[in-house]
Structure formats: C-alpha cells, structure tokens
Amino acid sequence: MSGRPGQDTRSDFRNWRARRPFWGGLLLALGGAEVLLTEKASLKVVMHIGMQGLAGYLLPALMVLLGLLILFNPAQRLFYSITGILLSLGTWLTSNLGGFFIGLALGAVGSCLTFGWLPDQAPRVSRRQRRKTAREAKELQRETADEPTARDETAQTAHDETAQRQAPQRQPVESV
C-alpha cells in the first residue's frame, strides 16, 4: 500500500500500464519465450532447429528482449515493433516453424499491437461508466423537458404570434 490516500498498488499498476503498449510488449515477450521453450523439447518433438543452431536461440531471445524494451521504453516502440515482427517471422525458418506457430503468432500480434498504439489517446471509458453517463444525461433531458422555463414560454408565445401574422387569410370559396 502506498503512502497516498486512495491509491493502492493496483491503481498504480493500472496507471503505469495505461502509459505504454503493455499488451503488445507482453505478447511479444511471451512469443519469444514460447519459441525458446520449444527448442528445449526432446528431439522426438523438435521438428527442426534451423539453419544455424545459434540463430534458433538468438531470434527468440531478441524477441523477449524487445518485448521488455517495449514495456520499459515505449518512446522507441515503432522501431521495436518493426524489429519484433521481423524477428517473429524469422523464427519460421530458424526454430520449429516459429515455435509450432504459437510463438510466431504471439510475436506478430504483439508487434502489431505495439505499432498501432497511440500514446496521446484518451484512456477508454468502461461500458458501465458510459451507460451511467447516458442514463444521467437522459434523466437531465427529461427533467428539463418537464419544466419549461419562463424564457421558453415567452419564445413560444412570440413564435405563435409570428406564425399567425404570416398565415394567409383563407376566404371561403363559393360554389356555382
């Protein structure tokens, strides 16, 4: 529990997470970790380690590193995300078809989420909060519609008088 009243660890983490592409960095790091773990599988499970043994370990390790860099240095997110997608696609050739497609997919989705993240975007408002705001606006509108003000009555009277003056006088038509 922090020393500030009304603030706790959960809200501090939520505020920290809102200022960075959290899910993109996390998915990229998890994708790299998954590819690394598939390389430690038994030889009966491993389909192919890759063209060079070192590249099979280097690319997923760099994916994990880029995922962590996205989390802790979001200012360079565009470079990290482009490099992350290239490394993710490179694991297709170097390590078990990208960790049996799972690590490749996690890395690609995480890189795309990071690339599309906008830092100056307003935080999302929860559905519950949007409904509450709409309900309050509707009640306020209903209250103002039920109680017309004196100004509204004066404007309506003036509008009615103008409409009567502008309406043409109808003369009865005699039939022959």
Salt bridges, closest charged atoms under 4 A:
ASP12 OD1 - ARG4 NH2 2.86
